Each structure stands twice: as structure tokens, then as C-alpha cells.
């Protein structure tokens, strides 16, 4: 039996831990079993139980305090993740070998982990060797995506993660519940965007012809191949969370391997019973 994983990734502050907490509660309300693994060595606190915590293996604070290393916060986090990549046995022991696991991996927000460093790709390959079907869940703060150029930047970050990790990826705009009604209407155009129209609307703000040509080429690439689309995530909207979960489950084929339970055969005595007479008799009594 395969196991299933959501690799929750995205920039710092995009709401990864909040997403994991909300999705864990949502899955629980559906009577579905799920677990969370914290892979952020700089995490301070989270409001959900974890089945494994990378801080038991290594912490950013310990690395920064080591006089022989002299790393700052960013260098320290990269060092921790590289150390983690060399000790995947720790993760394997923590995950165990239970079949049909559904696990959310709460990952750090260091963007270079999803652009050019090999750590997350190595993690994906290791999970696949352990028979996990992995889906990337790339989060971007919706409050950041309200301007065209910021939106294009977010799209490129999501696209970079897709190229590096080479797994199915669902892109999500988080914190929709924090937007005003006016902002929600404005951001709808970014969920399924017409990149050419956006380019025309903002082309007057680009003074350099070279940058205007480059931006147009990027918009064309994204639009022509429908490479990046976003789904809204409002933690107060059950229906919206269901749509996100269904998209993720579909991408990793969750539920397709569940055994079909045939109805029990009715024995001959039960088959000969006249149920109309039984219920009528109960009614008379």
C-alpha cells in the first residue's frame, strides 16, 4: 500500500504552519487520520501535535551558537537542512512503516531550498523510495499578491519549485480570510489570470524596453502553457478547504487503492422474510 504526503512549502510568513494546523483539523472532522512532521529547525511553536520534529535532530540556535561555524540565521538554517539530508535515517525511523499514512510535512520558509539547493529534491526522492506519493503545496500570502509585479514574482517562485522538485504541485493563496471584501474581489483576477491583459495594464510603468520585453516573455510563457494557477485558501470556508483537499488528493491518487467492500450476502432465511409483514406487525403492536 502506498503512503501519501503533502510537502507544505513557500516563503517565510506565507502561513505554512497555520495551513497544517487547519488542514489537520479539517481532516479530523472528516474522520480521516493524518499526521504532521515539522521540518523547520527554526520553528518556535505550533499548535498541533507532531509525529516527528527536526529540532530533536538539530536546531538553528545550536548551529548559530557554535563558535566553530559562525553562521547567521540563513546560513544556519541551510546548514541544518544539509545535515538533515545526510541523516534521513532519523526521519525513516520517526515515520515508521505504517501503511496508508497521510502526512503533512511543514517545511522551512527559506526560498533557496526550493530554487537551487538540492535538499528538498533529495527529500522528495527519499520519500518516493519509501513509497510515498508526494504533492507539493506551495503557499503564497494573498496580501502580497495584490499587485501585478508582485504576483509575477510569486508565480516565478512557484514555477521554480515545480521545476526543481518535479512532483505534482498545488499553488495556494493563503490568508484569504484576512482580506477585506474589496480586496477579495480585486484578487479574483489573480486566481486564474490573463497574463497578457495584466502586462498591458502595467506596461506603462516599465521604463526599460529590455525589462518590458523580458516581462512580456515571462507572462507569455506562463499564459501559453497554463503552468501556474492558484487556489484560494480561507480557513473559515469549509467548502473552499474541501476543494483544495480534493485537488491534492486527486494529484496523489489518494483513495484509489482503497479496497471495495462488497455488501454481505443475505442468508436464505433472511431472504425469505416478508419485511412488509414484519413492519406491519410492529406498527400494530
C-alpha positions as a Markdown table, in Angstrom:
| # | Residue | x | y | z |
|---|---|---|---|---|
| 1 | Unk | 0.0 | 0.0 | 0.0 |
| 2 | Unk | 1.3 | 3.5 | -0.8 |
| 3 | Unk | 1.6 | 6.3 | 1.6 |
| 4 | Unk | 0.7 | 9.9 | 1.0 |
| 5 | Unk | 2.4 | 13.2 | 1.7 |
| 6 | Unk | 1.8 | 16.9 | 1.4 |
| 7 | Unk | 5.1 | 18.8 | 1.2 |
| 8 | Unk | 3.9 | 22.2 | 2.5 |
| 9 | Unk | 6.4 | 24.8 | 1.1 |
| 10 | Unk | 6.6 | 28.5 | 0.4 |
| 11 | Unk | 8.2 | 31.8 | 1.5 |
| 12 | Unk | 8.5 | 32.7 | 5.2 |
| 13 | Unk | 5.3 | 34.1 | 6.6 |
| 14 | Unk | 3.1 | 32.5 | 4.0 |
| 15 | Unk | 1.1 | 30.6 | 6.6 |
| 16 | Unk | 2.6 | 27.0 | 6.3 |
| 17 | Unk | 2.1 | 26.1 | 10.0 |
| 18 | Unk | -1.4 | 27.6 | 10.0 |
| 19 | Unk | -2.2 | 25.7 | 6.9 |
| 20 | Unk | -1.0 | 22.4 | 8.5 |
| 21 | Unk | -3.0 | 23.1 | 11.7 |
| 22 | Unk | -6.2 | 24.0 | 9.8 |
| 23 | Unk | -5.9 | 21.1 | 7.4 |
| 24 | Unk | -5.2 | 18.7 | 10.2 |
| 25 | Unk | -8.4 | 19.8 | 12.0 |
| 26 | Unk | -10.3 | 19.6 | 8.7 |
| 27 | Unk | -9.2 | 16.0 | 8.0 |
| 28 | Unk | -10.1 | 15.1 | 11.6 |
| 29 | Unk | -13.6 | 16.4 | 11.0 |
| 30 | Unk | -13.9 | 14.1 | 8.1 |
| 31 | Unk | -12.7 | 11.1 | 10.2 |
| 32 | Unk | -9.5 | 10.9 | 8.2 |
| 33 | Unk | -6.3 | 10.1 | 10.0 |
| 34 | Unk | -3.3 | 12.4 | 9.3 |
| 35 | Unk | -0.1 | 13.4 | 11.0 |
| 36 | Unk | 2.3 | 16.4 | 10.8 |
| 37 | Unk | 6.1 | 16.4 | 10.7 |
| 38 | Unk | 7.9 | 19.6 | 11.5 |
| 39 | Unk | 10.9 | 20.1 | 9.2 |
| 40 | Unk | 11.7 | 23.7 | 10.2 |
| 41 | Unk | 14.7 | 23.7 | 12.5 |
| 42 | Unk | 14.0 | 27.4 | 13.4 |
| 43 | Unk | 10.3 | 26.8 | 14.4 |
| 44 | Unk | 9.4 | 28.3 | 17.8 |
| 45 | Unk | 6.0 | 27.0 | 18.4 |
| 46 | Unk | 3.0 | 25.4 | 16.7 |
| 47 | Unk | -0.5 | 24.5 | 17.9 |
| 48 | Unk | -0.7 | 20.9 | 16.7 |
| 49 | Unk | 0.9 | 17.6 | 17.7 |
| 50 | Unk | 3.7 | 16.3 | 15.6 |
| 51 | Unk | 4.8 | 12.8 | 15.0 |
| 52 | Unk | 8.4 | 13.9 | 14.3 |
| 53 | Unk | 10.2 | 17.2 | 14.9 |
| 54 | Unk | 13.5 | 18.0 | 13.2 |
| 55 | Unk | 14.5 | 20.1 | 16.2 |
| 56 | Unk | 15.1 | 16.8 | 18.0 |
| 57 | Unk | 17.9 | 16.2 | 15.4 |
| 58 | Unk | 19.3 | 19.7 | 15.0 |
| 59 | Unk | 18.3 | 23.3 | 15.8 |
| 60 | Unk | 19.2 | 26.6 | 14.2 |
| 61 | Unk | 20.0 | 28.2 | 17.6 |
| 62 | Unk | 22.6 | 25.5 | 18.4 |
| 63 | Unk | 24.3 | 25.9 | 15.0 |
| 64 | Unk | 24.4 | 29.7 | 15.4 |
| 65 | Unk | 25.9 | 29.4 | 18.9 |
| 66 | Unk | 28.7 | 27.0 | 17.7 |
| 67 | Unk | 31.9 | 29.1 | 17.6 |
| 68 | Unk | 33.5 | 26.9 | 15.0 |
| 69 | Unk | 30.7 | 27.6 | 12.5 |
| 70 | Unk | 29.8 | 31.2 | 12.9 |
| 71 | Unk | 26.6 | 31.1 | 10.9 |
| 72 | Unk | 23.9 | 33.7 | 10.8 |
| 73 | Unk | 20.2 | 32.7 | 10.7 |
| 74 | Unk | 20.1 | 32.0 | 7.0 |
| 75 | Unk | 23.4 | 30.1 | 6.8 |
| 76 | Unk | 22.4 | 28.2 | 10.0 |
| 77 | Unk | 19.1 | 27.1 | 8.5 |
| 78 | Unk | 20.8 | 25.9 | 5.3 |
| 79 | Unk | 23.4 | 24.0 | 7.4 |
| 80 | Unk | 20.6 | 22.3 | 9.4 |
| 81 | Unk | 18.8 | 21.2 | 6.2 |
| 82 | Unk | 22.0 | 19.8 | 4.7 |
| 83 | Unk | 22.7 | 18.0 | 8.0 |
| 84 | Unk | 19.2 | 16.6 | 7.8 |
| 85 | Unk | 19.7 | 15.4 | 4.2 |
| 86 | Unk | 22.7 | 13.4 | 5.5 |
| 87 | Unk | 20.6 | 11.8 | 8.2 |
| 88 | Unk | 17.4 | 10.7 | 6.5 |
| 89 | Unk | 17.6 | 7.6 | 8.6 |
| 90 | Unk | 16.3 | 9.6 | 11.6 |
| 91 | Unk | 13.2 | 10.6 | 9.5 |
| 92 | Unk | 12.7 | 7.0 | 8.4 |
| 93 | Unk | 12.7 | 5.7 | 12.0 |
| 94 | Unk | 10.3 | 8.5 | 13.0 |
| 95 | Unk | 7.8 | 7.7 | 10.2 |
| 96 | Unk | 7.9 | 4.0 | 10.8 |
| 97 | Unk | 6.3 | 1.6 | 8.4 |
| 98 | Unk | 2.6 | 2.0 | 8.9 |
| 99 | Unk | 0.7 | 1.6 | 5.6 |
| 100 | Unk | -1.7 | 4.2 | 4.3 |
| 101 | Unk | -0.2 | 7.1 | 6.2 |
| 102 | Unk | -1.2 | 10.6 | 5.3 |
| 103 | Unk | 1.4 | 13.0 | 6.4 |
| 104 | Unk | 1.8 | 16.8 | 6.1 |
| 105 | Unk | 5.4 | 18.0 | 6.1 |
| 106 | Unk | 5.7 | 21.5 | 7.5 |
| 107 | Unk | 8.8 | 22.8 | 5.7 |
| 108 | Unk | 11.0 | 25.9 | 6.4 |
| 109 | Unk | 10.5 | 29.1 | 4.5 |
| 110 | Unk | 14.0 | 29.5 | 3.1 |
| 111 | Unk | 13.2 | 30.2 | -0.5 |
| 112 | Unk | 16.5 | 29.0 | -1.9 |
| 113 | Unk | 15.6 | 25.5 | -0.6 |
| 114 | Unk | 13.1 | 25.4 | -3.5 |
| 115 | Unk | 15.1 | 27.2 | -6.1 |
| 116 | Unk | 18.6 | 25.9 | -6.4 |
| 117 | Unk | 19.6 | 23.9 | -3.3 |
| 118 | Unk | 19.2 | 20.1 | -3.7 |
| 119 | Unk | 18.0 | 19.3 | -0.2 |
| 120 | Unk | 14.2 | 19.3 | -0.8 |
| 121 | Unk | 14.7 | 17.4 | -4.1 |
| 122 | Unk | 16.7 | 14.8 | -2.1 |
| 123 | Unk | 13.9 | 14.6 | 0.4 |
| 124 | Unk | 11.3 | 14.0 | -2.3 |
| 125 | Unk | 13.4 | 11.2 | -3.8 |
| 126 | Unk | 13.8 | 9.6 | -0.4 |
| 127 | Unk | 10.1 | 9.8 | 0.4 |
| 128 | Unk | 9.3 | 8.2 | -3.0 |
| 129 | Unk | 11.7 | 5.4 | -2.2 |
| 130 | Unk | 9.7 | 4.8 | 1.0 |
| 131 | Unk | 6.6 | 4.5 | -1.3 |
| 132 | Unk | 5.2 | 7.9 | -0.6 |
| 133 | Unk | 3.1 | 9.7 | -3.2 |
| 134 | Unk | 4.1 | 13.3 | -2.8 |
| 135 | Unk | 2.3 | 16.5 | -3.7 |
| 136 | Unk | 3.9 | 19.9 | -3.3 |
| 137 | Unk | 1.6 | 22.5 | -1.7 |
| 138 | Unk | 3.1 | 25.9 | -2.5 |
| 139 | Unk | 1.7 | 28.7 | -0.4 |
| 140 | Unk | 1.8 | 32.4 | -1.1 |
| 141 | Unk | 0.3 | 35.2 | 1.1 |
| 142 | Unk | -2.7 | 36.6 | -0.7 |
| 143 | Unk | -2.0 | 40.0 | 0.8 |
| 144 | Unk | 1.3 | 40.0 | -1.0 |
| 145 | Unk | -0.2 | 39.2 | -4.4 |
| 146 | Unk | -2.4 | 42.3 | -4.9 |
| 147 | Unk | -0.1 | 44.0 | -7.4 |
| 148 | Unk | 0.8 | 42.6 | -10.8 |
| 149 | Unk | 4.6 | 42.7 | -10.4 |
| 150 | Unk | 4.4 | 41.0 | -7.0 |
| 151 | Unk | 2.1 | 38.4 | -8.5 |
| 152 | Unk | 4.5 | 37.7 | -11.3 |
| 153 | Unk | 7.3 | 37.3 | -8.7 |
| 154 | Unk | 5.1 | 34.9 | -6.7 |
| 155 | Unk | 4.3 | 32.9 | -9.9 |
| 156 | Unk | 8.0 | 32.6 | -10.7 |
| 157 | Unk | 8.8 | 31.3 | -7.2 |
| 158 | Unk | 6.0 | 28.7 | -7.6 |
| 159 | Unk | 7.3 | 27.7 | -11.0 |
| 160 | Unk | 10.8 | 27.4 | -9.8 |
| 161 | Unk | 9.7 | 25.0 | -7.1 |
| 162 | Unk | 7.8 | 23.0 | -9.7 |
| 163 | Unk | 10.8 | 22.7 | -11.9 |
| 164 | Unk | 13.2 | 21.7 | -9.0 |
| 165 | Unk | 11.0 | 19.2 | -7.2 |
| 166 | Unk | 9.4 | 17.5 | -10.2 |
| 167 | Unk | 6.2 | 16.5 | -8.4 |
| 168 | Unk | 2.6 | 17.4 | -8.7 |
| 169 | Unk | 2.1 | 20.9 | -7.1 |
| 170 | Unk | -1.0 | 22.8 | -5.9 |
| 171 | Unk | -0.4 | 26.5 | -5.6 |
| 172 | Unk | -2.5 | 28.2 | -2.9 |
| 173 | Unk | -3.2 | 31.8 | -1.9 |
| 174 | Unk | -3.4 | 31.8 | 1.9 |
| 175 | Unk | -4.9 | 34.2 | 4.4 |
| 176 | Unk | -8.0 | 34.9 | 2.2 |
| 177 | Unk | -10.0 | 35.3 | 5.4 |
| 178 | Unk | -7.9 | 38.3 | 6.3 |
| 179 | Unk | -8.7 | 40.3 | 3.2 |
| 180 | Unk | -11.4 | 42.9 | 3.0 |
| 181 | Unk | -14.4 | 42.3 | 0.7 |
| 182 | Unk | -13.0 | 44.8 | -1.8 |
| 183 | Unk | -9.5 | 43.1 | -1.7 |
| 184 | Unk | -11.1 | 39.7 | -2.3 |
| 185 | Unk | -12.8 | 41.0 | -5.4 |
| 186 | Unk | -9.6 | 42.5 | -6.7 |
| 187 | Unk | -7.6 | 39.3 | -6.1 |
| 188 | Unk | -10.0 | 37.1 | -8.0 |
| 189 | Unk | -8.3 | 38.1 | -11.3 |
| 190 | Unk | -5.1 | 36.6 | -10.0 |
| 191 | Unk | -6.5 | 33.1 | -9.3 |
| 192 | Unk | -6.9 | 32.3 | -13.0 |
| 193 | Unk | -5.1 | 35.3 | -14.6 |
| 194 | Unk | -4.9 | 36.6 | -18.1 |
| 195 | Unk | -1.2 | 37.4 | -18.1 |
| 196 | Unk | -1.4 | 39.3 | -21.4 |
| 197 | Unk | -4.0 | 41.7 | -20.0 |
| 198 | Unk | -2.0 | 42.2 | -16.9 |
| 199 | Unk | 1.0 | 43.0 | -18.9 |
| 200 | Unk | -0.9 | 45.6 | -20.9 |
| 201 | Unk | -2.3 | 47.2 | -17.8 |
| 202 | Unk | 1.2 | 47.7 | -16.2 |
| 203 | Unk | 3.4 | 48.2 | -19.3 |
| 204 | Unk | 3.4 | 51.9 | -18.9 |
| 205 | Unk | 5.1 | 51.6 | -15.5 |
| 206 | Unk | 8.1 | 49.8 | -17.1 |
| 207 | Unk | 10.6 | 52.4 | -18.4 |
| 208 | Unk | 13.2 | 50.0 | -19.7 |
| 209 | Unk | 12.4 | 48.4 | -23.0 |
| 210 | Unk | 14.6 | 45.4 | -22.2 |
| 211 | Unk | 12.7 | 44.7 | -18.9 |
| 212 | Unk | 9.4 | 45.3 | -20.7 |
| 213 | Unk | 10.3 | 42.6 | -23.3 |
| 214 | Unk | 11.5 | 40.2 | -20.6 |
| 215 | Unk | 8.4 | 40.6 | -18.5 |
| 216 | Unk | 6.2 | 40.1 | -21.6 |
| 217 | Unk | 8.1 | 36.9 | -22.5 |
| 218 | Unk | 7.6 | 35.6 | -18.9 |
| 219 | Unk | 3.9 | 36.4 | -19.0 |
| 220 | Unk | 3.6 | 34.7 | -22.3 |
| 221 | Unk | 5.3 | 31.6 | -21.1 |
| 222 | Unk | 3.0 | 31.3 | -18.0 |
| 223 | Unk | -0.1 | 32.1 | -20.0 |
| 224 | Unk | 0.5 | 29.9 | -23.1 |
| 225 | Unk | 1.3 | 26.8 | -21.2 |
| 226 | Unk | -1.1 | 27.3 | -18.2 |
| 227 | Unk | 1.8 | 26.5 | -15.9 |
| 228 | Unk | 0.7 | 28.2 | -12.7 |
| 229 | Unk | -2.8 | 28.6 | -11.2 |
| 230 | Unk | -3.7 | 29.4 | -7.7 |
| 231 | Unk | -6.5 | 28.2 | -5.4 |
| 232 | Unk | -7.8 | 30.4 | -2.6 |
| 233 | Unk | -7.5 | 29.1 | 1.0 |
| 234 | Unk | -9.8 | 30.6 | 3.6 |
| 235 | Unk | -9.7 | 28.7 | 6.8 |
| 236 | Unk | -13.2 | 29.8 | 7.7 |
| 237 | Unk | -14.6 | 28.3 | 4.5 |
| 238 | Unk | -15.2 | 24.5 | 4.7 |
| 239 | Unk | -16.2 | 24.2 | 1.1 |
| 240 | Unk | -13.1 | 26.0 | -0.1 |
| 241 | Unk | -10.9 | 23.8 | 2.1 |
| 242 | Unk | -12.7 | 20.7 | 0.6 |
| 243 | Unk | -11.8 | 21.9 | -2.9 |
| 244 | Unk | -8.2 | 22.3 | -2.0 |
| 245 | Unk | -8.0 | 18.9 | -0.4 |
| 246 | Unk | -9.8 | 17.2 | -3.3 |
| 247 | Unk | -7.2 | 18.8 | -5.7 |
| 248 | Unk | -4.4 | 17.5 | -3.6 |
| 249 | Unk | -5.9 | 14.0 | -3.1 |
| 250 | Unk | -6.5 | 13.8 | -6.9 |
| 251 | Unk | -2.9 | 14.7 | -7.7 |
| 252 | Unk | -1.6 | 11.9 | -5.5 |
| 253 | Unk | -4.4 | 9.4 | -6.3 |
| 254 | Unk | -5.5 | 9.2 | -2.7 |
| 255 | Unk | -8.3 | 6.7 | -2.2 |
| 256 | Unk | -7.9 | 4.9 | -5.5 |
| 257 | Unk | -6.2 | 1.9 | -3.8 |
| 258 | Unk | -8.8 | 1.5 | -1.0 |
| 259 | Unk | -10.4 | -1.9 | -1.0 |
| 260 | Unk | -14.0 | -2.0 | -2.2 |
| 261 | Unk | -16.2 | -3.7 | 0.4 |
| 262 | Unk | -19.0 | -5.8 | -1.1 |
| 263 | Unk | -22.3 | -6.0 | 0.8 |
| 264 | Unk | -22.6 | -9.1 | 2.9 |
| 265 | Unk | -24.6 | -11.9 | 1.4 |
| 266 | Unk | -28.1 | -12.3 | 2.8 |
| 267 | Unk | -28.7 | -15.8 | 4.1 |
| 268 | Unk | -31.6 | -17.8 | 2.7 |
| 269 | Unk | -33.7 | -17.5 | 5.9 |
| 270 | Unk | -33.4 | -13.7 | 5.8 |
| 271 | Unk | -34.1 | -13.6 | 2.0 |
| 272 | Unk | -37.4 | -15.4 | 2.6 |
| 273 | Unk | -38.6 | -13.0 | 5.2 |
| 274 | Unk | -41.6 | -10.7 | 4.3 |
| 275 | Unk | -40.5 | -7.3 | 5.6 |
| 276 | Unk | -43.9 | -5.7 | 4.9 |
| 277 | Unk | -45.5 | -8.2 | 7.4 |
| 278 | Unk | -42.7 | -7.5 | 10.0 |
| 279 | Unk | -43.1 | -3.8 | 9.9 |
| 280 | Unk | -46.9 | -4.0 | 9.8 |
| 281 | Unk | -46.8 | -6.3 | 12.9 |
| 282 | Unk | -44.6 | -3.7 | 14.7 |
| 283 | Unk | -47.0 | -1.0 | 13.8 |
| 284 | Unk | -49.9 | -2.9 | 15.2 |
| 285 | Unk | -48.0 | -3.5 | 18.4 |
